[in-house]
Amino acid sequence: MSRRPSAGGRAVTGVRPDPDLDPPDGIAARHRSDHGSAFLRFTDQLTGAAADLLSLAVPVDCVSCGAEDRALCIPCDRRIRHLTAAPFRAESGAPALMDVDGSVLLPVVAAGVYREELAQALLSFKRHGQQQLKRSLGRALAGAVRAAAEGSGEICLVPVPTSTKAYLNRGFSPVHLLLAGASQQLAGLPVADVLAKAGGSVLQLPGGQKGLGRGARALRVRGSMRVSRRGRAKVAGRRCVIIDDVLTTGSTLAEAARALHASGAQVTGAVVLAATRPPDAEGHGAPLPKTRGSRHDLEKNKPRKDE
């Protein structure tokens, strides 16, 4: 089992390293159901049957391969399960989370690498309102949370907030919705929704984070989050794990950790649905592998944060 240094000098076990740095030999397939209960499996089957009936009345295409009848077809759903079957440590690819001497400032567990069907599904979920994907993506996030929480004792999950502008544009917060999709598989892990945007007190730069280098990203989010007075009582002295959707340079997670530390929380790490390779100092993104889908605009594969 891989061991890597984490914040506080402890080693983190039970989570494999970055698959791009240490490719796995292979991942065995898993049973399609998420539940051990026969009743819950039967409920899942009824839900799937209802989705099939709905597709007859309102035809949809798979967001990944373009196949008809479902927002995410069975083969692409299976592929996402494969891509997220083995959560891994991802902070080494996020400059804001690593010290100059190579030590880890904030350990991060990712469900999968931001590519192929996982990238397509996540961006369709975020940008195009495909909330039918919440269950599949939430399942993947839940697996990463369980891997990160193993052996960590009592923790609470803290979602990263979305900006007001992004919320008004979308009508929902992607991270909160993903966490809601994961919640039934995370029984016993409380959620402390205490982070909020700092508002007008922070420097506002025009545009989004897409295309920004690590320095510009860090400047953009610095001081952008806070914990309310009421929220401080919920996290002070507690072990917290931050939840976000995509990891790029790590600036957003670093800012969330700063706000929580300032409120007396003990931030033990973070979990993301997908980790991508950060842009270089000039803002050029690392090349992404070709995706399997050919009928959709795969500009999707370049992540864009809200901040």
Solvent accessible surface area in square Angstrom, and as a share of the most:
residue,aa,sasa,rsa
1,M,181,0.81
2,S,40,0.26
3,R,161,0.59
4,R,62,0.23
5,P,82,0.52
6,S,11,0.07
7,A,28,0.21
8,G,75,0.72
9,G,69,0.67
10,R,133,0.48
11,A,45,0.35
12,V,40,0.23
13,T,63,0.37
14,G,29,0.28
15,V,4,0.03
16,R,53,0.19
17,P,13,0.08
18,D,3,0.02
19,P,17,0.11
20,D,62,0.32
21,L,118,0.59
22,D,76,0.40
23,P,95,0.60
24,P,61,0.39
25,D,161,0.83
26,G,60,0.57
27,I,47,0.24
28,A,85,0.66
29,A,105,0.81
30,R,173,0.63
31,H,142,0.63
32,R,132,0.48
33,S,29,0.19
34,D,40,0.21
35,H,25,0.11
36,G,74,0.71
37,S,46,0.30
38,A,69,0.54
39,F,147,0.61
40,L,75,0.37
41,R,81,0.30
42,F,111,0.46
43,T,55,0.32
44,D,30,0.16
45,Q,121,0.54
46,L,100,0.50
47,T,74,0.43
48,G,22,0.21
49,A,50,0.39
50,A,58,0.45
51,A,45,0.35
52,D,62,0.32
53,L,124,0.62
54,L,115,0.57
55,S,9,0.06
56,L,137,0.68
57,A,80,0.62
58,V,87,0.50
59,P,104,0.65
60,V,47,0.27
61,D,67,0.35
62,C,0,0.00
63,V,7,0.04
64,S,1,0.01
65,C,50,0.30
66,G,1,0.01
67,A,41,0.32
68,E,131,0.59
69,D,70,0.36
70,R,68,0.25
71,A,10,0.08
72,L,19,0.10
73,C,13,0.08
74,I,72,0.36
75,P,81,0.51
76,C,8,0.05
77,D,28,0.14
78,R,122,0.45
79,R,59,0.22
80,I,0,0.00
81,R,45,0.16
82,H,76,0.34
83,L,33,0.17
84,T,13,0.08
85,A,9,0.07
86,A,25,0.19
87,P,21,0.13
88,F,1,0.01
89,R,3,0.01
90,A,1,0.01
91,E,1,0.00
92,S,45,0.29
93,G,20,0.19
94,A,0,0.00
95,P,32,0.20
96,A,30,0.23
97,L,1,0.01
98,M,47,0.21
99,D,59,0.31
100,V,155,0.89
101,D,112,0.58
102,G,47,0.45
103,S,47,0.30
104,V,16,0.09
105,L,93,0.46
106,L,8,0.04
107,P,9,0.06
108,V,0,0.00
109,V,7,0.04
110,A,0,0.00
111,A,0,0.00
112,G,1,0.01
113,V,14,0.08
114,Y,1,0.00
115,R,48,0.18
116,E,24,0.11
117,E,2,0.01
118,L,0,0.00
119,A,0,0.00
120,Q,1,0.00
121,A,0,0.00
122,L,0,0.00
123,L,4,0.02
124,S,2,0.01
125,F,0,0.00
126,K,7,0.03
127,R,59,0.22
128,H,114,0.51
129,G,40,0.39
130,Q,45,0.20
131,Q,81,0.36
132,Q,113,0.50
133,L,3,0.02
134,K,66,0.28
135,R,102,0.37
136,S,10,0.06
137,L,1,0.00
138,G,0,0.00
139,R,23,0.08
140,A,8,0.06
141,L,1,0.00
142,A,0,0.00
143,G,18,0.18
144,A,0,0.00
145,V,1,0.01
146,R,111,0.40
147,A,17,0.14
148,A,25,0.19
149,A,19,0.14
150,E,123,0.55
151,G,85,0.82
152,S,27,0.18
153,G,59,0.57
154,E,138,0.62
155,I,3,0.01
156,C,0,0.00
157,L,1,0.00
158,V,0,0.00
159,P,0,0.00
160,V,4,0.02
161,P,14,0.09
162,T,23,0.14
163,S,22,0.14
164,T,96,0.56
165,K,153,0.65
166,A,12,0.09
167,Y,104,0.39
168,L,135,0.67
169,N,113,0.58
170,R,60,0.22
171,G,52,0.50
172,F,18,0.08
173,S,13,0.08
174,P,2,0.01
175,V,10,0.06
176,H,57,0.25
177,L,35,0.18
178,L,2,0.01
179,L,9,0.04
180,A,55,0.42
181,G,14,0.13
182,A,0,0.00
183,S,58,0.38
184,Q,119,0.53
185,Q,33,0.15
186,L,11,0.05
187,A,96,0.75
188,G,76,0.73
189,L,43,0.21
190,P,55,0.35
191,V,76,0.44
192,A,6,0.05
193,D,84,0.43
194,V,9,0.05
195,L,9,0.05
196,A,34,0.27
197,K,45,0.19
198,A,21,0.16
199,G,39,0.38
200,G,82,0.79
201,S,100,0.65
202,V,17,0.10
203,L,102,0.51
204,Q,120,0.53
205,L,54,0.27
206,P,126,0.79
207,G,59,0.57
208,G,32,0.31
209,Q,2,0.01
210,K,78,0.33
211,G,49,0.47
212,L,47,0.23
213,G,10,0.09
214,R,122,0.45
215,G,50,0.49
216,A,38,0.29
217,R,11,0.04
218,A,31,0.24
219,L,77,0.38
220,R,31,0.11
221,V,3,0.02
222,R,149,0.55
223,G,31,0.30
224,S,9,0.06
225,M,3,0.01
226,R,116,0.42
227,V,7,0.04
228,S,44,0.28
229,R,208,0.76
230,R,197,0.72
231,G,3,0.03
232,R,118,0.43
233,A,89,0.69
234,K,104,0.44
235,V,0,0.00
236,A,55,0.43
237,G,50,0.49
238,R,82,0.30
239,R,76,0.28
240,C,0,0.00
241,V,6,0.04
242,I,0,0.00
243,I,0,0.00
244,D,5,0.03
245,D,5,0.03
246,V,6,0.04
247,L,4,0.02
248,T,11,0.06
249,T,1,0.01
250,G,3,0.03
251,S,6,0.04
252,T,9,0.05
253,L,3,0.01
254,A,36,0.28
255,E,7,0.03
256,A,0,0.00
257,A,9,0.07
258,R,106,0.39
259,A,4,0.03
260,L,0,0.00
261,H,100,0.44
262,A,83,0.64
263,S,15,0.10
264,G,40,0.38
265,A,5,0.04
266,Q,92,0.41
267,V,13,0.07
268,T,29,0.17
269,G,6,0.06
270,A,3,0.02
271,V,0,0.00
272,V,0,0.00
273,L,0,0.00
274,A,0,0.00
275,A,1,0.01
276,T,8,0.05
277,R,54,0.20
278,P,28,0.18
279,P,16,0.10
280,D,69,0.36
281,A,80,0.62
282,E,129,0.58
283,G,11,0.11
284,H,126,0.56
285,G,57,0.55
286,A,42,0.33
287,P,130,0.82
288,L,57,0.28
289,P,57,0.36
290,K,192,0.81
291,T,23,0.13
292,R,158,0.58
293,G,7,0.07
294,S,106,0.68
295,R,171,0.62
296,H,57,0.25
297,D,102,0.53
298,L,49,0.24
299,E,73,0.33
300,K,20,0.08
301,N,11,0.06
302,K,118,0.50
303,P,24,0.15
304,R,100,0.37
305,K,18,0.08
306,D,39,0.20
307,E,19,0.08
